[in-house]
Each structure stands twice: as C-alpha cells, then as structure tokens.
C-alpha cells in the first residue's frame, strides 16, 4: 500500500509549485465539524486573521497523513459501527 500511496502522492514541496485550490463537497459527522471549527478558531488566534474551515481540515489531514496507512487503518470502524457511510450510496471518483 505504501508503494501505491507514493505513486499517487502529489509533489510535497509547495514552494516549487503554486498551490491550486479546488472545491470539494464533503459529508462529515457533526462532531468532526465541531472539532474542525475549534481548530479553525485556534488557528485564527495564532495567525491573527479569519480562518476557513478548509485550513483546519488541511492541517488535520496533513497531521493524520504523516501516519502510515497501516496505522490509520487500525482506526477504521466497521460498517456496523459506522453505518452512515453505507447510506450515501455508490462512490464516483474523478480526477
């Protein structure tokens, strides 16, 4: 899996290329939104400016993605524990 991740990963050196922002519609749990909102508020206090929720989400993703895939998969809940993901229907991924 790590080899697959490396082949799919983007260039992790943002200073070499301009960062392109894209829009993304997400389905998130309410408690995750609340946690991201608290994180965005903390970021705002540290940076001294308004902060978008996406900036907090980016920080959470960057932090989480430093873990190995195997470690992250250990946190994965079964469909019985998290049935809300199955109710969304099929997944369409586009590039």
C-alpha positions as a Markdown table, in Angstrom:
| # | Residue | x | y | z |
|---|---|---|---|---|
| 1 | Unk | 0.0 | 0.0 | 0.0 |
| 2 | Unk | 2.8 | 2.4 | 0.7 |
| 3 | Unk | 4.1 | 2.0 | -2.8 |
| 4 | Unk | 0.7 | 2.8 | -4.2 |
| 5 | Unk | 0.5 | 5.9 | -2.0 |
| 6 | Unk | 3.9 | 7.1 | -3.2 |
| 7 | Unk | 2.7 | 6.7 | -6.8 |
| 8 | Unk | -0.5 | 8.6 | -6.1 |
| 9 | Unk | 1.1 | 11.3 | -3.9 |
| 10 | Unk | 1.4 | 14.9 | -5.1 |
| 11 | Unk | 4.7 | 16.8 | -5.1 |
| 12 | Unk | 5.0 | 17.6 | -1.4 |
| 13 | Unk | 7.2 | 20.7 | -2.0 |
| 14 | Unk | 4.7 | 23.6 | -2.3 |
| 15 | Unk | 7.4 | 26.2 | -2.6 |
| 16 | Unk | 8.4 | 24.7 | -6.0 |
| 17 | Unk | 4.8 | 24.9 | -7.5 |
| 18 | Unk | 1.9 | 27.2 | -6.9 |
| 19 | Unk | -0.8 | 25.5 | -4.8 |
| 20 | Unk | -4.1 | 25.1 | -6.6 |
| 21 | Unk | -7.3 | 25.1 | -4.6 |
| 22 | Unk | -10.2 | 23.1 | -5.7 |
| 23 | Unk | -13.8 | 22.8 | -4.4 |
| 24 | Unk | -14.9 | 19.6 | -2.7 |
| 25 | Unk | -18.3 | 18.7 | -1.3 |
| 26 | Unk | -17.9 | 16.6 | 1.9 |
| 27 | Unk | -20.2 | 14.6 | 4.1 |
| 28 | Unk | -18.8 | 15.0 | 7.6 |
| 29 | Unk | -20.1 | 14.0 | 11.1 |
| 30 | Unk | -21.3 | 16.8 | 13.3 |
| 31 | Unk | -18.7 | 16.1 | 15.9 |
| 32 | Unk | -16.0 | 16.3 | 13.3 |
| 33 | Unk | -17.3 | 19.7 | 12.1 |
| 34 | Unk | -17.3 | 20.9 | 15.7 |
| 35 | Unk | -13.7 | 19.7 | 16.3 |
| 36 | Unk | -12.6 | 21.4 | 13.0 |
| 37 | Unk | -14.4 | 24.6 | 14.0 |
| 38 | Unk | -12.5 | 24.6 | 17.3 |
| 39 | Unk | -9.2 | 24.0 | 15.4 |
| 40 | Unk | -10.0 | 26.8 | 12.9 |
| 41 | Unk | -10.7 | 29.2 | 15.9 |
| 42 | Unk | -7.3 | 28.2 | 17.4 |
| 43 | Unk | -5.6 | 28.8 | 14.0 |
| 44 | Unk | -7.3 | 32.1 | 13.7 |
| 45 | Unk | -6.0 | 33.1 | 17.1 |
| 46 | Unk | -2.5 | 32.1 | 16.3 |
| 47 | Unk | -2.4 | 33.7 | 12.8 |
| 48 | Unk | -4.4 | 36.8 | 13.8 |
| 49 | Unk | -6.8 | 36.6 | 10.8 |
| 50 | Unk | -10.0 | 34.8 | 9.8 |
| 51 | Unk | -9.5 | 31.2 | 9.0 |
| 52 | Unk | -11.6 | 29.0 | 6.7 |
| 53 | Unk | -12.7 | 25.6 | 7.9 |
| 54 | Unk | -10.7 | 24.1 | 5.0 |
| 55 | Unk | -7.5 | 25.4 | 6.5 |
| 56 | Unk | -8.2 | 23.4 | 9.7 |
| 57 | Unk | -9.2 | 20.4 | 7.6 |
| 58 | Unk | -5.9 | 20.7 | 5.7 |
| 59 | Unk | -4.0 | 20.8 | 9.0 |
| 60 | Unk | -5.9 | 17.7 | 10.2 |
| 61 | Unk | -5.2 | 15.8 | 7.0 |
| 62 | Unk | -1.5 | 16.7 | 6.9 |
| 63 | Unk | -1.1 | 15.7 | 10.5 |
| 64 | Unk | -3.1 | 12.4 | 10.0 |
| 65 | Unk | -1.4 | 11.5 | 6.8 |
| 66 | Unk | 2.0 | 11.5 | 8.4 |
| 67 | Unk | 0.9 | 8.2 | 9.9 |
| 68 | Unk | 1.4 | 5.0 | 7.9 |
| 69 | Unk | -1.6 | 3.6 | 6.1 |
| 70 | Unk | -1.5 | 0.5 | 8.3 |
| 71 | Unk | -1.7 | 2.7 | 11.5 |
| 72 | Unk | -4.6 | 4.7 | 10.0 |
| 73 | Unk | -6.4 | 1.5 | 9.0 |
| 74 | Unk | -6.2 | 0.3 | 12.6 |
| 75 | Unk | -8.6 | 3.2 | 13.5 |
| 76 | Unk | -11.2 | 2.2 | 10.8 |
| 77 | Unk | -14.6 | 1.4 | 12.2 |
| 78 | Unk | -16.7 | -1.5 | 10.7 |
| 79 | Unk | -19.8 | -0.8 | 8.8 |
| 80 | Unk | -21.8 | -2.0 | 11.8 |
| 81 | Unk | -20.1 | 0.7 | 14.0 |
| 82 | Unk | -20.4 | 3.4 | 11.3 |
| 83 | Unk | -23.5 | 2.6 | 9.2 |
| 84 | Unk | -23.9 | 6.2 | 8.0 |
| 85 | Unk | -21.2 | 5.7 | 5.3 |
| 86 | Unk | -23.1 | 3.0 | 3.5 |
| 87 | Unk | -26.3 | 5.1 | 3.3 |
| 88 | Unk | -24.7 | 7.6 | 1.0 |
| 89 | Unk | -24.7 | 5.2 | -2.0 |
| 90 | Unk | -22.1 | 4.5 | -4.6 |
| 91 | Unk | -18.9 | 6.4 | -4.9 |
| 92 | Unk | -17.9 | 8.3 | -8.0 |
| 93 | Unk | -14.2 | 9.4 | -8.0 |
| 94 | Unk | -13.0 | 11.7 | -10.7 |
| 95 | Unk | -9.7 | 13.3 | -11.3 |
